[in-house]
Amino acid sequence: MSPEWLTFALPDWFSQMGLMAWPLAICSVLAVAVGLERLVFTARAASKTKMHYERLADYLRANKGHPKAVRDELVGLALNDFRRPYYSGIKLLRLIGMISPIIGLLGTILGIIAAFRVISVQTGPVSPALIADGLWEAMLTTAAGLMIALPALLMAHFFSAFSDRQLERFCLELNRLSLSFEMAKTRPAREVVTLNTEARRS
């Protein structure tokens, strides 16, 4: 693939964005790729919520003989390992959302510099056409950076909220299950105390 063919295939607005065109293009491709991967993961995780919970619950049941503090700590470690896939890629989306406007702003500054450079070497009357290219580059890079940043931040918020909700639900249900084990242990002792009290009264 020759550079001439690549230059010919690119749209005019892309080449007019100047040096910041390729960094913004890379950010947009990464945002789309991570967003699609997270969307697929979210759909699968939502459909397998019960299965994922049962895996954690089985691990908790396998350690029900330990004291509650030890049992909860073991499940907490397992839940922490289970947490990693849920938040994969979210930091990258937030990073793209933060740096894309900055890259666009840098392109804006470079465009304004180019416009003033044209004005500085002009000896005759300055017409709007002379600075149009620089201002076009300045406005376009800012718009492109914001158009990349806003969807990236929205996706990061949505996927993070989904992960928080799912994992909080798992924690709540696992705590209830762990407490049920403790109540099952103390119930026979309470029944013995109740029977002894009734026997004394009789």
C-alpha positions in Angstrom: 0.0 0.0 0.0 1.8 3.1 -1.2 1.7 6.5 0.7 0.2 8.1 -2.5 -2.8 5.7 -2.4 -3.3 6.3 1.3 -3.2 10.1 0.9 -5.7 9.8 -2.0 -8.1 7.6 0.0 -8.2 10.0 3.0 -11.0 12.6 3.0 -10.1 16.3 2.7 -11.3 17.2 6.2 -8.9 14.6 7.7 -5.9 16.1 6.0 -6.9 19.6 7.0 -6.9 18.6 10.7 -3.1 18.8 10.5 -0.7 17.0 12.9 -3.4 16.0 15.4 -5.5 14.0 12.9 -3.7 10.7 13.5 -3.7 10.9 17.3 -7.4 11.6 17.2 -8.0 8.8 14.8 -6.2 6.4 17.0 -8.2 7.5 20.0 -11.5 7.1 18.1 -10.5 3.6 16.9 -9.5 2.5 20.4 -12.8 3.9 21.9 -14.9 2.1 19.3 -12.9 -1.2 19.8 -13.1 -1.1 23.6 -16.8 0.0 23.6 -17.8 -2.9 21.4 -15.8 -5.4 23.5 -17.4 -4.0 26.7 -20.9 -4.1 25.1 -20.4 -7.8 24.2 -19.1 -8.6 27.7 -22.0 -6.7 29.3 -24.6 -8.6 27.3 -23.0 -11.9 28.2 -22.6 -11.0 31.9 -26.2 -9.9 32.1 -27.4 -13.2 30.6 -25.1 -15.3 33.0 -25.7 -13.4 36.2 -27.2 -16.4 38.0 -24.4 -18.7 36.8 -21.7 -16.3 38.1 -23.5 -15.9 41.4 -23.8 -19.7 41.8 -20.0 -20.1 41.3 -19.3 -17.7 44.1 -22.0 -19.2 46.3 -20.6 -22.7 45.8 -17.2 -21.4 46.8 -18.8 -19.9 49.9 -20.6 -23.2 50.7 -17.3 -25.1 50.3 -15.8 -22.9 53.1 -18.8 -22.8 55.4 -17.0 -24.7 58.0 -14.6 -21.8 58.6 -15.3 -18.9 61.0 -17.3 -16.2 59.4 -14.4 -13.7 59.3 -12.2 -16.2 57.5 -15.0 -17.3 55.2 -15.9 -13.8 54.2 -12.2 -12.9 53.6 -11.8 -15.9 51.3 -14.9 -15.0 49.3 -13.8 -11.4 49.2 -10.5 -12.5 47.5 -12.5 -14.6 45.1 -14.8 -11.7 44.4 -11.9 -9.4 43.8 -10.5 -11.8 41.1 -14.0 -12.0 39.7 -14.2 -8.2 39.6 -11.3 -7.6 37.2 -13.1 -8.6 33.9 -16.0 -6.3 34.8 -13.8 -3.2 34.9 -11.5 -4.1 32.0 -11.1 -1.3 29.5 -13.1 1.3 31.5 -9.9 3.1 32.6 -8.8 3.3 28.9 -12.2 4.8 27.9 -11.8 7.4 30.7 -8.3 8.1 29.5 -9.5 8.6 25.9 -12.2 10.8 27.2 -9.7 13.0 29.0 -6.9 13.3 26.4 -9.1 13.6 23.3 -10.2 17.2 24.1 -6.6 18.1 25.0 -5.4 16.8 21.7 -8.1 18.7 19.9 -7.2 21.8 21.9 -3.6 21.4 20.8 -4.7 21.1 17.2 -6.7 24.3 17.7 -3.6 26.1 19.0 -1.5 24.8 16.1 -4.2 26.0 13.6 -4.3 29.4 15.1 -0.5 29.6 14.9 -0.7 28.6 11.3 -3.3 31.3 10.6 -1.2 34.0 12.3 1.9 32.8 10.4 0.1 33.4 7.1 -0.9 36.9 8.3 2.6 37.7 9.4 4.1 37.0 6.0 1.4 38.8 4.1 2.4 42.3 2.9 -0.9 43.2 1.2 -4.4 43.4 2.6 -5.4 40.4 4.7 -8.5 38.6 3.3 -10.5 35.9 5.2 -9.4 33.3 2.6 -5.8 33.6 3.8 -6.5 32.5 7.3 -9.4 30.1 6.5 -7.3 27.0 6.4 -5.8 27.7 9.8 -9.1 28.5 11.4 -10.7 25.4 9.8 -8.0 23.2 11.3 -8.4 25.0 14.7 -12.2 24.4 14.8 -12.2 20.9 13.3 -9.7 19.4 15.8 -11.6 20.8 18.7 -14.9 19.4 17.4 -13.3 16.0 16.7 -11.8 15.8 20.2 -15.1 16.5 21.8 -16.9 14.1 19.5 -14.5 11.3 20.6 -14.5 12.3 24.3 -18.2 12.5 25.0 -19.1 8.9 23.8 -16.0 7.5 25.5 -17.0 9.1 28.8 -20.6 8.0 28.5 -19.6 4.4 27.7 -17.2 4.4 30.7 -20.0 5.6 33.0 -22.5 3.1 31.7 -20.2 0.1 31.9 -18.9 1.1 35.3 -22.4 1.6 36.6 -23.4 -1.9 35.3 -20.4 -3.5 36.9 -21.0 -1.7 40.2 -24.6 -2.8 40.3 -23.8 -6.4 39.5 -21.0 -6.8 42.0 -22.9 -5.0 44.7 -25.8 -7.5 44.1 -23.3 -10.4 44.4 -21.9 -9.0 47.7 -25.4 -8.5 49.2 -26.5 -12.0 48.3 -23.2 -13.6 49.5 -23.5 -11.7 52.8 -27.0 -13.0 53.3 -25.8 -16.6 52.5 -22.9 -16.3 54.9 -25.2 -15.0 57.7 -27.6 -17.9 57.1 -24.7 -20.2 57.9 -24.2 -18.5 61.2 -27.8 -18.5 62.0 -28.0 -22.2 61.2 -25.1 -22.8 63.7 -26.7 -20.9 66.5 -30.2 -22.2 66.0 -29.7 -25.6 67.7 -28.1 -23.9 70.7 -31.1 -21.6 71.0 -33.5 -24.5 70.8 -31.6 -26.3 73.6 -31.8 -23.2 75.8 -35.5 -22.9 75.1 -36.2 -26.5 76.0 -34.2 -26.2 79.2 -36.1 -23.1 80.2 -39.5 -24.8 79.5 -38.4 -27.9 81.5 -37.5 -25.8 84.5 -40.8 -24.0 84.4 -42.7 -27.2 84.2 
